[in-house]
Amino acid sequence: MRHWRQELSAADVEAKGDRNNLVTAADAEIEALVRCYLASRRPGDAMIGEENAAALSVTEVAGGEQIAAGLCVPSGGGAAAGSQPLEWHVDPIDGTVNFVRGIEDYAFSIGVRIPDPGDPDAADPDTWLAGLVAAPELGKVFLTRRGQGAWMFAGQVSDLQAVSDDSGGQPGPEVSLTRLSGRSPGQRGRLVATGFGYGRAQRDQQFAVLPEVMDGFDDMRRAGSAAIDLCQAAAGRVDVYYERRLGLYDYAAGALIAEEAGLHVRRPSHHHGTGDGSDLCIAAGSLEDVERIEAIHRQQRTGQP
């Protein structure tokens, strides 16, 4: 992302459907590089990316040597395929509009889960295994592994040394990890974060429930990146994040990070047309906040409380 941000031009930016739903050449290239890397390290796994880009070696792209120098490559070579095939969900740039406009709130997001062979859209929340969100212009990386808590460090992914037997499985001394646990006791005020769709009809629905949602909060934040918003909730900088109709790649990492930080998390079911508000993604420190926001959206969709 840092490499591309310096080179980005108007010719590299297109719209997907709605005029402000932007995609850049950087989105596709970053995804392609990740696909190539995962194919070499985990050949039995599947990768689902937002842009459906084909695999591309770093040596095949302009500036490849410079990019490769900044990559965090695990020590040792060869594949690391396990007995259980996994499924990786990648958003190469979450917050592409921010990326294009030079607003710092954009991130790379990757989450991995055990897939459900019978229904790929109905994976149990407990099948999510790990997630990472890297926000280079914010200088922060958020990461988690199921059962290991949620963590943040200041810097770049390349600052995280490859884990070796000699290190005892710990990162290098230059990395100071901060454990995330949601809102700190004694914080004043209540903040809710959300996002809005690109289409007029979807935005109108989101605006319609906003006054009722805001009855429980003092102010609202809108960063433009679901992955970052979920991490901000995990860090306790906002009390609640909610949004409708996200893609799975939008919350694949962030939802698990929030969950491991101790928040109550609802993931969308991706079974549309149920009329029960199940297209919501919510992360909140309070179960009461989750249930209230679910009820507001359910009433909007069904007319029933």
Buried (B, 14 or more C-beta within 10 A) or exposed (E): BEBBBEEBEEEBBEEBEEEEBBBBBBBBBBBBBBBBBBBBBBEEBEBBBBBEBEBBEBEEBEEBEEBBEEEEEEEEEEEEEEEEBBBBBBBBBBBBBBBBEEBBBBBBBBBBBBBEEEEEEEBEEEBBBBBBBBBBBBEBBBBBBBEEBBBBBEBBBEBBBEBEEEEEEEBEEEBEBEEBBBBEEEEEEBBBBBBBBBEEEBEEBBEEBEEBBEEBBEEEBEBBBBBBBBBBBBBBBBBBBBBBBBBBBBBBBBBBBBBBBBBBBBBBBBEEEEEBBBBBBBBBBBEEBBBBBBBBBBBBBEEEE
